[in-house]
Amino acid sequence: MPRNAVDLSVVIPLFDEEATLDELYRRLTAVLAGLRVTYEIVFVDDGSRDGTYFTASAIGATDPAVVLVKLARNYGQTAALAAGFDRARGRVIVAMDGDLQHAPEDLPRLLDKLDEGYDIVSGWRERRVDNYWTRRLPSRIANWLMAKLSGVPLHDFGTTFKAYRASVIKRVSLFGDLHRFIPALASSYGARIAEVPIANIERPQNKSHYGLSRTWRVMADLITVRFLLRYATRPLHLFGPLGFASFAVGAACASYVTLTKIITGAPVFIAHGPLLLLSVVLIQSGVLLVGLGVLAEILTRIYFDGRKRRIYTVEHVTHPFRASVDRLVR
């Protein structure tokens, strides 16, 4: 654990949340005060275009528990969460959205479940209030696929509102848009995962930074997670069988064409031109797939042996309250 660790860190990525930030802070601190734990609130400004950063700075100027991380530009929610997790000092880390879609009053329910011995507790929007066709139905399908392919039986992968043990979440490397797959990625480390129902609240500003178009990105990320969970440390186990199968089929086709030529003497290109062409393509594809698997194995070794790069750039980290105290001392 980092020096000066606290019991709880609440990480909140922010992108144009000026209108809801004051109310979120007021309700969240009221809940945290009732928990009787040491805590910090880590705001991560993900390149907001409105006054979010200045509002968060003003809040931090009066509260020493607030840490404000400002990213150099808008990197997306995954990178913002990764930046917050890296800065968090809590033994337990809770992540939530900054648009009041998550009720801070539900936070103790996640912590109570975590105390039962789990490593990750995910919020479950059991009764959703979103539009059925553009939000609920695509989400239901995506969550079903995620549960089946990842082997983690959660009802709601998409919500950010989750509680983590720091020892678990700090081992998970995040990139792309993989924040919704954190439970699946953590399961590879043996994490114990549970979920509790939470309130699904209509956004006060009635807006979302995500739309139906993100469905295709979720599907692409799902393929990535499936690969990471099963083949990240053994990619040749995926590419090898495909390559050998392609090579074997191509070799069989080429053998058939060759035997036909020997037995009948028929012109190969006239009688079996397409089949001959297919056999050549399959043999080449087989060789390429096996070679790709070997190359992936080498890159995997380099990745696990080398230094990992972060997926974001921090412009600066401020503790506004401490800065104001320094000015008073001077």
C-alpha positions in Angstrom: 0.0 0.0 0.0 1.1 3.6 -0.6 2.4 5.8 2.2 -0.3 7.7 4.1 -2.9 5.2 2.9 -6.6 5.8 3.7 -9.4 3.3 4.2 -11.4 4.4 1.1 -10.8 6.2 -2.2 -13.7 7.3 -4.4 -12.6 7.8 -8.0 -14.9 9.9 -10.1 -14.0 10.6 -13.8 -15.4 13.9 -15.0 -16.3 15.1 -18.5 -18.4 18.3 -18.7 -20.1 17.7 -15.3 -20.1 21.2 -14.0 -23.9 21.3 -13.5 -24.0 18.2 -11.2 -20.6 18.4 -9.4 -21.6 20.4 -6.4 -24.6 18.3 -5.6 -22.6 15.1 -6.1 -19.9 16.3 -3.7 -22.5 17.4 -1.1 -24.4 14.0 -1.2 -21.2 11.9 -1.4 -19.5 13.6 1.6 -22.6 13.2 3.7 -22.5 9.4 3.0 -18.8 9.2 3.6 -19.1 11.1 6.9 -21.5 8.4 8.1 -19.1 5.6 7.3 -16.6 6.6 10.0 -13.6 5.8 7.8 -10.7 7.8 6.5 -11.3 8.6 2.8 -10.3 10.7 -0.2 -12.2 11.8 -3.3 -10.2 11.6 -6.5 -11.7 13.8 -9.2 -10.3 13.1 -12.7 -11.0 15.9 -15.2 -10.9 14.1 -18.5 -10.4 17.2 -20.7 -13.7 18.9 -19.9 -14.8 21.8 -22.1 -17.0 23.6 -19.5 -16.1 24.8 -16.0 -15.8 21.4 -14.5 -12.1 21.8 -13.6 -12.7 25.2 -11.9 -15.7 23.8 -10.0 -13.7 20.8 -8.8 -10.8 23.2 -7.8 -13.1 25.3 -5.8 -14.4 22.2 -4.0 -10.9 21.0 -3.3 -9.8 24.4 -1.9 -12.1 23.8 1.1 -11.6 20.0 1.5 -8.2 18.3 2.2 -9.7 15.0 1.2 -10.1 16.0 -2.4 -7.5 15.2 -5.0 -7.9 16.7 -8.5 -6.2 15.0 -11.5 -6.4 17.0 -14.7 -5.6 15.0 -17.9 -3.9 16.8 -20.8 -6.9 16.1 -23.1 -10.0 13.9 -23.4 -8.8 10.3 -23.3 -12.1 8.5 -22.5 -13.5 6.9 -19.4 -11.1 4.0 -19.3 -8.0 6.2 -19.2 -9.6 8.5 -16.7 -10.4 5.6 -14.4 -6.9 4.3 -14.8 -5.4 7.7 -13.8 -7.7 7.8 -10.7 -6.8 4.2 -9.7 -3.1 5.0 -10.0 -3.4 8.1 -7.7 -5.8 6.4 -5.2 -4.3 5.6 -1.8 -7.3 3.7 -0.4 -7.3 0.1 0.7 -10.7 0.0 -1.0 -11.4 1.9 -4.2 -14.9 2.8 -5.4 -15.5 4.1 -8.9 -18.6 6.0 -9.9 -19.8 8.5 -12.5 -20.0 12.2 -12.0 -23.4 12.9 -13.6 -25.5 11.7 -10.6 -26.7 8.6 -12.5 -25.3 6.7 -9.5 -26.8 7.5 -6.1 -24.0 8.1 -3.6 -26.4 6.7 -1.0 -25.9 3.2 -2.5 -22.2 3.2 -1.8 -22.5 1.6 1.7 -24.3 -1.4 0.1 -21.2 -2.1 -2.1 -18.9 -1.8 0.9 -21.0 -4.1 3.0 -20.9 -6.8 0.3 -17.2 -6.3 0.0 -16.8 -7.0 3.7 -18.3 -10.4 3.1 -15.0 -11.5 1.6 -15.3 -10.4 -2.0 -12.6 -8.6 -4.0 -14.9 -6.8 -6.4 -18.6 -5.8 -5.9 -20.4 -4.5 -9.0 -23.6 -2.4 -9.0 -26.5 -4.0 -10.9 -29.0 -1.6 -12.4 -31.8 -4.1 -11.9 -34.6 -1.8 -12.9 -33.3 0.4 -15.7 -35.0 3.7 -16.7 -33.3 4.1 -20.0 -34.9 3.9 -23.5 -35.7 0.2 -24.2 -34.6 0.1 -27.8 -31.5 2.2 -27.8 -30.2 1.4 -24.3 -31.8 -1.5 -22.4 -32.2 -4.1 -25.2 -28.6 -3.6 -26.6 -27.3 -3.6 -23.0 -29.1 -6.8 -22.2 -27.7 -8.6 -25.2 -24.2 -7.3 -24.6 -24.3 -8.3 -20.9 -25.4 -11.8 -21.9 -22.6 -12.1 -24.3 -20.0 -10.8 -21.9 -21.2 -13.2 -19.2 -21.0 -16.2 -21.5 -17.7 -15.4 -23.1 -15.9 -14.2 -20.0 -17.3 -16.8 -17.6 -18.2 -14.1 -15.0 -21.9 -14.3 -14.2 -22.7 -10.6 -13.9 -26.0 -9.0 -14.9 -24.5 -5.6 -15.5 -21.0 -5.1 -16.8 -21.6 -1.6 -18.1 -22.0 0.4 -14.9 -19.0 2.2 -13.5 -20.3 2.0 -9.9 -18.1 -0.7 -8.5 -16.0 -1.3 -5.3 -12.6 -2.9 -5.5 -9.9 -4.0 -3.2 -6.9 -1.9 -4.1 -4.7 -5.0 -4.2 -6.8 -6.4 -7.0 -7.6 -3.4 -9.2 -4.1 -2.1 -9.2 -3.0 -5.3 -10.9 -5.4 -4.9 -13.8 -3.9 -3.1 -16.8 -6.5 -0.9 -18.6 -6.4 0.3 -22.2 -8.9 0.9 -25.0 -12.4 0.9 -23.5 -11.9 -2.1 -21.2 -13.2 -0.5 -18.0 -16.5 -2.3 -18.3 -14.6 -5.6 -18.4 -12.6 -5.1 -15.2 -14.4 -7.9 -13.4 -13.7 -10.3 -16.3 -10.0 -9.2 -16.4 -9.7 -9.5 -12.6 -11.1 -13.0 -12.7 -7.9 -14.2 -14.3 -6.2 -13.2 -11.0 -8.7 -15.3 -9.0 -10.7 -12.3 -7.8 -14.0 -13.1 -6.0 -16.8 -11.1 -7.6 -20.3 -10.2 -6.5 -23.0 -7.7 -7.4 -25.7 -5.8 -5.6 -28.7 -4.0 -6.9 -28.4 -0.2 -7.2 -30.8 2.5 -8.2 -30.8 3.5 -11.8 -31.6 7.2 -11.9 -32.5 9.4 -14.9 -29.6 11.7 -15.5 -30.5 15.2 -14.2 -29.2 16.8 -17.4 -31.0 14.1 -19.5 -27.9 13.5 -21.5 -25.4 10.7 -22.1 -21.9 10.8 -23.5 -22.5 7.4 -25.1 -25.0 6.3 -27.7 -26.1 3.2 -29.6 -23.0 3.5 -31.8 -20.8 2.3 -29.0 -22.3 -1.2 -29.4 -19.8 -2.1 -32.1 -16.9 -1.0 -30.0 -18.2 -3.1 -27.1 -18.3 -6.1 -29.4 -14.8 -5.4 -30.5 -13.6 -5.1 -26.9 -15.4 -8.3 -26.1 -13.3 -10.2 -28.6 -10.2 -8.6 -27.1 -11.2 -9.7 -23.6 -11.9 -13.2 -24.8 -8.5 -13.4 -26.3 -6.8 -11.9 -23.2 -8.5 -14.3 -20.9 -7.8 -17.4 -22.9 -4.8 -16.8 -25.1 -2.9 -13.7 -23.8 0.0 -15.8 -22.5 -0.3 -18.5 -25.2 -1.3 -16.9 -28.5 0.2 -19.8 -30.5 -2.6 -22.0 -29.0 -5.1 -19.9 -31.0 -3.2 -19.3 -34.2 -1.4 -22.6 -34.4 -4.5 -24.9 -34.8 -6.0 -22.5 -37.3 -2.8 -22.4 -39.3 -2.3 -26.2 -39.2 -5.9 -26.8 -40.2 -5.6 -24.3 -43.1 -2.3 -25.9 -44.2 -3.7 -29.4 -44.0 -6.8 -28.6 -46.1 -4.6 -26.8 -48.7 -2.2 -29.7 -48.8 -5.1 -32.2 -49.3 -6.5 -30.1 -52.2 -3.1 -29.9 -53.8 -2.5 -33.6 -53.4 -5.8 -34.3 -55.1 -5.0 -32.1 -58.0 -1.5 -33.7 -58.3 -2.9 -37.2 -58.2 -5.5 -36.4 -60.8 -2.9 -35.0 -63.1 -0.7 -38.1 -62.7 -3.6 -40.6 -63.2 -5.6 -38.9 -66.0 -3.1 -36.5 -67.5 -5.8 -33.8 -67.7 -4.6 -30.2 -67.9 -4.4 -28.9 -64.3 -5.3 -25.3 -64.9 -8.2 -26.1 -67.2 -9.7 -29.0 -65.2 -8.9 -27.9 -61.6 -7.8 -24.3 -61.8 -10.0 -22.9 -59.0 -9.2 -25.8 -56.7 -5.5 -25.5 -57.3 -5.7 -21.8 -56.6 -7.6 -22.5 -53.4 -5.0 -25.0 -52.2 -2.2 -22.5 -52.7 -4.1 -19.8 -50.7 -4.9 -22.2 -47.9 -1.2 -23.4 -47.6 0.0 -19.8 -47.6 -2.6 -18.8 -45.0 -1.6 -21.7 -42.8 2.1 -20.8 -42.9 1.2 -17.1 -42.2 -1.1 -18.0 -39.2 1.6 -20.2 -37.6 4.2 -17.5 -38.2 1.8 -14.9 -36.7 1.3 -17.2 -33.6 5.1 -17.5 -33.1 5.5 -13.7 -33.5 2.7 -13.1 -31.0 4.5 -15.5 -28.5 7.7 -13.5 -28.8 5.8 -10.2 -28.4 4.0 -11.6 -25.4 7.3 -12.4 -23.7 8.6 -8.9 -24.5 5.4 -7.4 -23.0 5.5 -9.3 -19.8 9.2 -8.8 -19.3 9.3 -5.1 -20.4 8.1 -1.9 -18.8 4.4 -1.0 -19.2 3.4 2.3 -20.6 0.5 4.3 -19.3 -2.4 5.1 -21.6 -2.9 8.7 -20.5 -0.9 11.9 -19.9 -1.4 13.9 -16.7 -1.1 17.6 -17.1 -0.9 18.1 -13.4 -2.2 16.9 -10.0 -3.4 19.4 -7.5 -4.4 19.4 -3.9 -6.2 22.8 -3.8 -6.7 22.9 -0.1 -3.0 22.2 0.7 -2.0 24.9 -1.8 -4.2 27.4 0.0 -2.8 26.5 3.4 0.8 27.0 2.0 -0.2 30.5 0.9 -1.6 31.3 4.3 1.6 30.0 6.0 3.7 32.2 3.8 
